[in-house]
């Protein structure tokens, strides 16, 4: 199948019938697969190059250096997560060997005034544990801010795709609790263990994910309705966008949060990617947009926390 592509800058510049047709096409993509290659994103090449360099230097360090910013206790959301520490398929109740990857994770850059819920501070507003690498933190924060801005533009396009005013989602995402994850999949040697993947089959939890795969790399796949797996292209200069469980819930399942994985095959080269998990504000109340009772109302932050706890269990 040809993979869906959406030009965000083209959509934003369009008017009248052209804009309405583009919004309708975006709605159809989100109904059918929830995955799209995003062009016209406007993120500066220098911002992307700097964070790639920072992530590369971090993962190139010896294990003991990376462990200096390892999560201090199980469940701590940020810092370094080493090999054999995560199996994403377990979030769906599938018992598999650990995923073949390592990651560095960071959270919101600021804590908004007025956040009084202690669980918010204990969960998503914990400090990011910064490595002692020159230029790492500025590059990471610049990319994080660029992703926040891009996510806002995508959510505006999503609103129009759903027949809502362009600014509909703005109050919900004014203080997002998004997370950025840099992922490294080391080169593999030989055949992986039975049912082992680089990232096991899972759905994302939030409103949307902005993925930057290493250009030309292979491995990311989505699951079709018939159970077959389809490769997602890693196009140079483009992002891959997918919606998560919260957006599916918000749209009363009009849009789909699609099962995806990073497949493990014998003797693969190393691969890297950057994933920005966009999430509405901690206290944002998420109610089905069609007014139905398809899902009970949930608060964004506690919903996300429950998802993580279920996966950890």
PAPALO-309382 format. One record per residue (C-alpha): residue in three letters; z, x, y. Coordinates in nm, 2 decimals, padded with zeros to 4 digits. Each point is the difference from the previous one (the first is absolute). Layout:
# PAPALO-309382
<r res="ALA" z="Z" x="X" y="Y"/>
...
//
This chain:
# PAPALO-309382
<r res="UNK" z="00.00" x="00.00" y="00.00"/>
<r res="UNK" z="-00.06" x="00.12" y="00.36"/>
<r res="UNK" z="00.32" x="00.06" y="00.17"/>
<r res="UNK" z="00.08" x="-00.20" y="00.31"/>
<r res="UNK" z="-00.02" x="00.18" y="00.34"/>
<r res="UNK" z="00.13" x="-00.12" y="00.34"/>
<r res="UNK" z="-00.08" x="00.15" y="00.34"/>
<r res="UNK" z="00.31" x="-00.06" y="00.21"/>
<r res="UNK" z="-00.14" x="00.13" y="00.33"/>
<r res="UNK" z="-00.32" x="-00.20" y="-00.06"/>
<r res="UNK" z="00.22" x="-00.31" y="-00.05"/>
<r res="UNK" z="00.20" x="00.06" y="00.31"/>
<r res="UNK" z="-00.31" x="00.05" y="00.21"/>
<r res="UNK" z="-00.17" x="-00.32" y="-00.14"/>
<r res="UNK" z="00.00" x="-00.34" y="00.16"/>
<r res="UNK" z="-00.10" x="-00.35" y="-00.08"/>
<r res="UNK" z="-00.17" x="-00.07" y="-00.33"/>
<r res="UNK" z="-00.01" x="00.37" y="-00.10"/>
<r res="UNK" z="00.38" x="00.03" y="00.03"/>
<r res="UNK" z="00.06" x="-00.33" y="-00.18"/>
<r res="UNK" z="-00.23" x="00.11" y="-00.28"/>
<r res="UNK" z="00.18" x="00.33" y="-00.03"/>
<r res="UNK" z="00.34" x="-00.18" y="-00.01"/>
<r res="UNK" z="-00.13" x="-00.23" y="-00.28"/>
<r res="UNK" z="-00.12" x="00.31" y="-00.20"/>
<r res="UNK" z="00.34" x="00.17" y="00.04"/>
<r res="UNK" z="00.17" x="-00.32" y="-00.12"/>
<r res="UNK" z="-00.23" x="-00.01" y="-00.31"/>
<r res="UNK" z="00.08" x="00.37" y="-00.08"/>
<r res="UNK" z="00.37" x="-00.07" y="00.02"/>
<r res="UNK" z="-00.04" x="-00.31" y="-00.22"/>
<r res="UNK" z="-00.21" x="00.19" y="-00.26"/>
<r res="UNK" z="00.16" x="00.34" y="-00.04"/>
<r res="UNK" z="00.23" x="00.07" y="00.30"/>
<r res="UNK" z="-00.16" x="00.35" y="00.02"/>
<r res="UNK" z="-00.24" x="00.13" y="00.25"/>
<r res="UNK" z="-00.14" x="00.33" y="00.13"/>
<r res="UNK" z="00.07" x="00.01" y="00.37"/>
<r res="UNK" z="-00.24" x="00.17" y="00.24"/>
<r res="UNK" z="00.02" x="00.00" y="00.38"/>
<r res="UNK" z="00.37" x="00.07" y="-00.01"/>
<r res="UNK" z="00.00" x="00.23" y="00.31"/>
<r res="UNK" z="00.28" x="00.23" y="-00.13"/>
<r res="UNK" z="-00.07" x="00.35" y="00.15"/>
<r res="UNK" z="-00.13" x="00.25" y="-00.24"/>
<r res="UNK" z="00.24" x="00.26" y="00.13"/>
<r res="UNK" z="00.30" x="-00.23" y="-00.08"/>
<r res="UNK" z="-00.13" x="-00.04" y="-00.36"/>
<r res="UNK" z="-00.07" x="00.37" y="-00.04"/>
<r res="UNK" z="00.34" x="00.10" y="00.12"/>
<r res="UNK" z="00.19" x="-00.22" y="-00.24"/>
<r res="UNK" z="-00.22" x="00.11" y="-00.29"/>
<r res="UNK" z="00.08" x="00.36" y="00.09"/>
<r res="UNK" z="00.37" x="-00.08" y="00.03"/>
<r res="UNK" z="00.01" x="-00.18" y="-00.34"/>
<r res="UNK" z="-00.20" x="00.27" y="-00.17"/>
<r res="UNK" z="00.24" x="00.27" y="00.13"/>
<r res="UNK" z="00.30" x="-00.21" y="-00.12"/>
<r res="UNK" z="-00.13" x="-00.05" y="-00.35"/>
<r res="UNK" z="-00.11" x="00.36" y="-00.03"/>
<r res="UNK" z="00.36" x="00.12" y="00.03"/>
<r res="UNK" z="00.20" x="00.10" y="-00.31"/>
<r res="UNK" z="00.21" x="-00.27" y="-00.16"/>
<r res="UNK" z="00.33" x="00.13" y="00.13"/>
<r res="UNK" z="-00.13" x="-00.02" y="00.36"/>
<r res="UNK" z="-00.12" x="-00.36" y="-00.04"/>
<r res="UNK" z="00.34" x="-00.09" y="-00.16"/>
<r res="UNK" z="00.17" x="00.09" y="00.32"/>
<r res="UNK" z="-00.11" x="-00.34" y="00.14"/>
<r res="UNK" z="00.04" x="-00.19" y="-00.33"/>
<r res="UNK" z="00.16" x="-00.34" y="00.03"/>
<r res="UNK" z="00.38" x="00.06" y="-00.01"/>
<r res="UNK" z="00.07" x="-00.28" y="-00.24"/>
<r res="UNK" z="-00.19" x="-00.26" y="-00.21"/>
<r res="UNK" z="-00.14" x="-00.27" y="00.22"/>
<r res="UNK" z="-00.01" x="00.21" y="00.32"/>
<r res="UNK" z="-00.34" x="-00.11" y="00.14"/>
<r res="UNK" z="-00.13" x="00.32" y="00.17"/>
<r res="UNK" z="-00.06" x="00.37" y="-00.07"/>
<r res="UNK" z="-00.15" x="00.17" y="-00.30"/>
<r res="UNK" z="-00.04" x="-00.18" y="-00.33"/>
<r res="UNK" z="-00.09" x="00.26" y="-00.27"/>
<r res="UNK" z="-00.20" x="-00.03" y="-00.32"/>
<r res="UNK" z="00.12" x="-00.23" y="-00.28"/>
<r res="UNK" z="00.21" x="-00.21" y="00.24"/>
<r res="UNK" z="-00.20" x="-00.32" y="00.03"/>
<r res="UNK" z="-00.20" x="-00.24" y="-00.23"/>
<r res="UNK" z="-00.15" x="-00.27" y="00.22"/>
<r res="UNK" z="-00.11" x="-00.22" y="-00.30"/>
<r res="UNK" z="00.37" x="-00.06" y="-00.06"/>
<r res="UNK" z="00.01" x="-00.22" y="00.31"/>
<r res="UNK" z="-00.20" x="-00.25" y="-00.22"/>
<r res="UNK" z="00.22" x="00.04" y="-00.30"/>
<r res="UNK" z="-00.23" x="00.25" y="-00.18"/>
<r res="UNK" z="00.18" x="00.29" y="-00.15"/>
<r res="UNK" z="-00.21" x="00.32" y="00.04"/>
<r res="UNK" z="00.05" x="00.37" y="00.03"/>
<r res="UNK" z="00.06" x="00.13" y="00.35"/>
<r res="UNK" z="-00.30" x="00.01" y="00.23"/>
<r res="UNK" z="-00.18" x="00.34" y="00.05"/>
<r res="UNK" z="00.07" x="00.05" y="00.37"/>
<r res="UNK" z="00.24" x="00.12" y="00.27"/>
<r res="UNK" z="00.05" x="-00.14" y="00.35"/>
<r res="UNK" z="00.15" x="00.04" y="00.34"/>
<r res="UNK" z="00.12" x="-00.32" y="00.17"/>
<r res="UNK" z="00.09" x="-00.08" y="00.36"/>
<r res="UNK" z="00.12" x="-00.32" y="00.17"/>
<r res="UNK" z="00.00" x="-00.15" y="00.35"/>
<r res="UNK" z="00.01" x="00.24" y="00.29"/>
<r res="UNK" z="00.25" x="-00.21" y="00.20"/>
<r res="UNK" z="00.28" x="-00.24" y="-00.06"/>
<r res="UNK" z="-00.04" x="-00.31" y="00.22"/>
<r res="UNK" z="00.29" x="-00.12" y="00.21"/>
<r res="UNK" z="00.17" x="-00.30" y="-00.14"/>
<r res="UNK" z="-00.03" x="00.08" y="-00.37"/>
<r res="UNK" z="00.35" x="-00.09" y="-00.13"/>
<r res="UNK" z="-00.06" x="-00.06" y="-00.37"/>
<r res="UNK" z="00.17" x="00.29" y="-00.18"/>
<r res="UNK" z="-00.25" x="-00.04" y="-00.29"/>
<r res="UNK" z="-00.29" x="00.07" y="00.25"/>
<r res="UNK" z="00.17" x="00.33" y="00.10"/>
<r res="UNK" z="00.08" x="00.09" y="-00.36"/>
<r res="UNK" z="-00.35" x="-00.07" y="-00.12"/>
<r res="UNK" z="-00.29" x="00.04" y="00.24"/>
<r res="UNK" z="00.16" x="00.17" y="00.29"/>
<r res="UNK" z="00.14" x="00.30" y="-00.18"/>
<r res="UNK" z="-00.11" x="00.33" y="00.15"/>
<r res="UNK" z="-00.31" x="00.17" y="-00.13"/>
<r res="UNK" z="00.08" x="00.34" y="-00.14"/>
<r res="UNK" z="-00.23" x="00.24" y="00.17"/>
<r res="UNK" z="-00.11" x="00.32" y="-00.16"/>
<r res="UNK" z="00.03" x="00.33" y="00.18"/>
<r res="UNK" z="-00.37" x="00.05" y="00.05"/>
<r res="UNK" z="-00.15" x="00.08" y="00.35"/>
<r res="UNK" z="-00.19" x="-00.29" y="00.13"/>
<r res="UNK" z="00.07" x="-00.24" y="-00.29"/>
<r res="UNK" z="00.21" x="-00.25" y="00.19"/>
<r res="UNK" z="-00.23" x="-00.04" y="00.30"/>
<r res="UNK" z="-00.31" x="-00.04" y="-00.22"/>
<r res="UNK" z="00.18" x="-00.26" y="-00.22"/>
<r res="UNK" z="00.13" x="-00.20" y="00.30"/>
<r res="UNK" z="-00.34" x="00.00" y="00.17"/>
<r res="UNK" z="-00.16" x="-00.13" y="-00.31"/>
<r res="UNK" z="00.27" x="-00.26" y="-00.05"/>
<r res="UNK" z="-00.04" x="-00.13" y="00.35"/>
<r res="UNK" z="-00.38" x="-00.01" y="-00.05"/>
<r res="UNK" z="00.06" x="-00.21" y="-00.32"/>
<r res="UNK" z="00.23" x="-00.24" y="00.19"/>
<r res="UNK" z="-00.27" x="-00.06" y="00.26"/>
<r res="UNK" z="-00.27" x="-00.04" y="-00.26"/>
<r res="UNK" z="00.21" x="-00.24" y="-00.20"/>
<r res="UNK" z="00.05" x="-00.21" y="00.31"/>
<r res="UNK" z="-00.38" x="-00.02" y="00.05"/>
<r res="UNK" z="-00.05" x="-00.09" y="-00.37"/>
<r res="UNK" z="00.26" x="-00.28" y="00.02"/>
<r res="UNK" z="-00.18" x="-00.14" y="00.31"/>
<r res="UNK" z="-00.32" x="-00.01" y="-00.20"/>
<r res="UNK" z="00.19" x="-00.15" y="-00.29"/>
<r res="UNK" z="00.12" x="-00.28" y="00.23"/>
<r res="UNK" z="-00.35" x="-00.09" y="00.10"/>
<r res="UNK" z="-00.11" x="00.01" y="-00.36"/>
<r res="UNK" z="00.26" x="-00.26" y="-00.07"/>
<r res="UNK" z="-00.11" x="-00.22" y="00.29"/>
<r res="UNK" z="00.30" x="00.10" y="00.22"/>
<r res="UNK" z="00.02" x="00.13" y="00.35"/>
<r res="UNK" z="-00.06" x="00.38" y="00.01"/>
<r res="UNK" z="00.36" x="00.06" y="00.11"/>
<r res="UNK" z="00.17" x="-00.22" y="-00.25"/>
<r res="UNK" z="00.16" x="00.28" y="-00.20"/>
<r res="UNK" z="00.11" x="00.20" y="00.30"/>
<r res="UNK" z="00.36" x="-00.13" y="00.02"/>
<r res="UNK" z="00.05" x="00.06" y="-00.37"/>
<r res="UNK" z="-00.11" x="00.37" y="00.02"/>
<r res="UNK" z="00.15" x="00.10" y="00.33"/>
<r res="UNK" z="00.26" x="00.22" y="-00.18"/>
<r res="UNK" z="-00.16" x="00.07" y="-00.34"/>
<r res="UNK" z="00.20" x="00.17" y="-00.28"/>
<r res="UNK" z="-00.30" x="00.19" y="-00.13"/>
<r res="UNK" z="00.00" x="00.31" y="-00.22"/>
<r res="UNK" z="-00.24" x="00.29" y="-00.03"/>
<r res="UNK" z="-00.04" x="00.18" y="-00.33"/>
<r res="UNK" z="-00.19" x="00.32" y="-00.07"/>
<r res="UNK" z="-00.10" x="00.03" y="-00.37"/>
<r res="UNK" z="-00.10" x="00.30" y="-00.20"/>
<r res="UNK" z="-00.15" x="-00.04" y="-00.35"/>
<r res="UNK" z="00.00" x="00.35" y="-00.16"/>
<r res="UNK" z="-00.29" x="00.11" y="-00.21"/>
<r res="UNK" z="00.04" x="-00.11" y="-00.36"/>
<r res="UNK" z="-00.05" x="00.20" y="-00.31"/>
<r res="UNK" z="-00.08" x="-00.17" y="-00.33"/>
<r res="UNK" z="00.05" x="-00.37" y="-00.08"/>
<r res="UNK" z="00.28" x="-00.21" y="00.17"/>
<r res="UNK" z="00.27" x="-00.17" y="-00.20"/>
<r res="UNK" z="-00.07" x="-00.35" y="-00.13"/>
<r res="UNK" z="-00.01" x="-00.25" y="00.29"/>
<r res="UNK" z="00.08" x="00.27" y="00.25"/>
<r res="UNK" z="-00.19" x="-00.02" y="00.34"/>
<r res="UNK" z="00.00" x="00.19" y="00.32"/>
<r res="UNK" z="00.13" x="-00.32" y="00.15"/>
<r res="UNK" z="00.07" x="-00.29" y="-00.24"/>
<r res="UNK" z="-00.15" x="-00.34" y="00.05"/>
<r res="UNK" z="00.18" x="-00.18" y="00.29"/>
<r res="UNK" z="-00.03" x="-00.22" y="00.30"/>
<r res="UNK" z="00.12" x="00.11" y="00.34"/>
<r res="UNK" z="00.29" x="-00.19" y="00.15"/>
<r res="UNK" z="-00.07" x="-00.05" y="00.37"/>
<r res="UNK" z="-00.25" x="-00.15" y="00.24"/>
<r res="UNK" z="-00.27" x="00.27" y="-00.03"/>
<r res="UNK" z="-00.05" x="00.36" y="-00.11"/>
<r res="UNK" z="-00.22" x="00.25" y="00.18"/>
<r res="UNK" z="-00.10" x="00.26" y="-00.25"/>
<r res="UNK" z="-00.18" x="00.33" y="00.08"/>
<r res="UNK" z="-00.13" x="00.15" y="-00.33"/>
<r res="UNK" z="-00.12" x="00.35" y="-00.01"/>
<r res="UNK" z="-00.38" x="-00.03" y="00.08"/>
<r res="UNK" z="-00.21" x="-00.01" y="-00.32"/>
<r res="UNK" z="00.30" x="-00.01" y="-00.23"/>
<r res="UNK" z="00.01" x="-00.24" y="-00.30"/>
<r res="UNK" z="00.27" x="-00.19" y="-00.18"/>
<r res="UNK" z="00.10" x="-00.30" y="00.21"/>
<r res="UNK" z="-00.10" x="-00.32" y="-00.18"/>
<r res="UNK" z="00.05" x="-00.37" y="00.05"/>
<r res="UNK" z="00.03" x="-00.26" y="-00.27"/>
<r res="UNK" z="-00.25" x="-00.28" y="-00.02"/>
<r res="UNK" z="00.09" x="-00.35" y="-00.10"/>
<r res="UNK" z="-00.15" x="00.07" y="-00.34"/>
<r res="UNK" z="00.23" x="00.29" y="-00.05"/>
<r res="UNK" z="-00.25" x="00.27" y="00.05"/>
<r res="UNK" z="00.06" x="00.29" y="00.24"/>
<r res="UNK" z="-00.23" x="00.09" y="00.29"/>
<r res="UNK" z="-00.01" x="00.33" y="00.19"/>
<r res="UNK" z="00.08" x="00.00" y="00.37"/>
<r res="UNK" z="-00.22" x="00.24" y="00.20"/>
<r res="UNK" z="00.17" x="00.27" y="00.20"/>
<r res="UNK" z="-00.25" x="00.00" y="00.29"/>
<r res="UNK" z="00.02" x="00.28" y="00.25"/>
<r res="UNK" z="00.12" x="-00.12" y="00.34"/>
<r res="UNK" z="00.12" x="-00.33" y="-00.13"/>
<r res="UNK" z="00.33" x="-00.16" y="-00.11"/>
<r res="UNK" z="00.06" x="-00.24" y="-00.29"/>
<r res="UNK" z="00.20" x="-00.31" y="00.10"/>
<r res="UNK" z="00.17" x="-00.23" y="-00.24"/>
<r res="UNK" z="00.23" x="-00.29" y="00.05"/>
<r res="UNK" z="00.34" x="-00.02" y="-00.17"/>
<r res="UNK" z="00.23" x="-00.26" y="-00.16"/>
<r res="UNK" z="00.15" x="-00.11" y="00.33"/>
<r res="UNK" z="-00.34" x="-00.08" y="00.15"/>
<r res="UNK" z="-00.10" x="-00.19" y="-00.31"/>
<r res="UNK" z="00.32" x="-00.20" y="00.03"/>
<r res="UNK" z="-00.05" x="-00.05" y="00.37"/>
<r res="UNK" z="-00.35" x="-00.15" y="-00.06"/>
<r res="UNK" z="00.13" x="-00.22" y="-00.28"/>
<r res="UNK" z="-00.21" x="00.21" y="-00.25"/>
<r res="UNK" z="-00.32" x="-00.06" y="00.19"/>
<r res="UNK" z="-00.02" x="00.38" y="00.01"/>
<r res="UNK" z="00.06" x="00.21" y="-00.31"/>
<r res="UNK" z="00.22" x="00.31" y="-00.05"/>
<r res="UNK" z="-00.20" x="00.18" y="-00.25"/>
<r res="UNK" z="00.12" x="00.21" y="-00.29"/>
<r res="UNK" z="-00.11" x="00.36" y="00.04"/>
<r res="UNK" z="00.07" x="00.35" y="-00.14"/>
<r res="UNK" z="-00.09" x="00.36" y="00.02"/>
<r res="UNK" z="-00.13" x="00.07" y="-00.35"/>
<r res="UNK" z="00.09" x="00.32" y="-00.19"/>
<r res="UNK" z="-00.28" x="00.16" y="-00.20"/>
<r res="UNK" z="-00.02" x="00.33" y="-00.19"/>
<r res="UNK" z="-00.04" x="00.31" y="00.21"/>
<r res="UNK" z="-00.02" x="-00.15" y="00.34"/>
<r res="UNK" z="-00.01" x="00.21" y="00.33"/>
<r res="UNK" z="00.29" x="-00.03" y="00.25"/>
<r res="UNK" z="-00.02" x="-00.30" y="00.23"/>
<r res="UNK" z="00.19" x="-00.10" y="00.32"/>
<r res="UNK" z="00.03" x="-00.32" y="00.20"/>
<r res="UNK" z="00.20" x="-00.15" y="00.29"/>
<r res="UNK" z="00.13" x="-00.36" y="-00.02"/>
<r res="UNK" z="00.14" x="-00.19" y="00.29"/>
<r res="UNK" z="00.19" x="-00.31" y="-00.11"/>
<r res="UNK" z="00.01" x="-00.25" y="00.29"/>
<r res="UNK" z="00.29" x="-00.24" y="00.00"/>
<r res="UNK" z="00.11" x="-00.26" y="00.26"/>
<r res="UNK" z="00.33" x="00.03" y="00.18"/>
<r res="UNK" z="00.32" x="-00.01" y="-00.20"/>
<r res="UNK" z="00.09" x="-00.35" y="00.12"/>
<r res="UNK" z="-00.35" x="-00.15" y="00.01"/>
<r res="UNK" z="00.00" x="-00.33" y="-00.18"/>
<r res="UNK" z="-00.30" x="-00.04" y="-00.23"/>
<r res="UNK" z="-00.10" x="-00.36" y="-00.07"/>
<r res="UNK" z="-00.33" x="-00.11" y="-00.16"/>
<r res="UNK" z="-00.25" x="-00.04" y="00.28"/>
<r res="UNK" z="-00.14" x="-00.33" y="-00.14"/>
<r res="UNK" z="00.34" x="-00.17" y="00.03"/>
<r res="UNK" z="00.02" x="-00.04" y="-00.38"/>
<r res="UNK" z="00.29" x="00.08" y="-00.23"/>
<r res="UNK" z="-00.20" x="00.25" y="-00.20"/>
<r res="UNK" z="00.27" x="00.25" y="00.06"/>
<r res="UNK" z="00.35" x="-00.04" y="00.16"/>
<r res="UNK" z="00.05" x="00.18" y="00.33"/>
<r res="UNK" z="00.11" x="00.36" y="-00.02"/>
<r res="UNK" z="00.11" x="00.26" y="00.25"/>
<r res="UNK" z="-00.22" x="00.30" y="00.00"/>
<r res="UNK" z="00.26" x="00.28" y="-00.04"/>
<r res="UNK" z="00.22" x="-00.16" y="-00.26"/>
<r res="UNK" z="-00.31" x="-00.10" y="-00.20"/>
<r res="UNK" z="-00.13" x="00.36" y="00.00"/>
<r res="UNK" z="00.34" x="00.13" y="-00.10"/>
<r res="UNK" z="00.02" x="-00.25" y="-00.29"/>
<r res="UNK" z="-00.35" x="00.12" y="-00.11"/>
<r res="UNK" z="00.11" x="00.36" y="-00.01"/>
<r res="UNK" z="00.33" x="-00.08" y="-00.18"/>
<r res="UNK" z="-00.19" x="-00.19" y="-00.26"/>
<r res="UNK" z="-00.24" x="00.29" y="-00.06"/>
<r res="UNK" z="00.29" x="00.24" y="-00.02"/>
<r res="UNK" z="00.17" x="-00.21" y="-00.26"/>
//
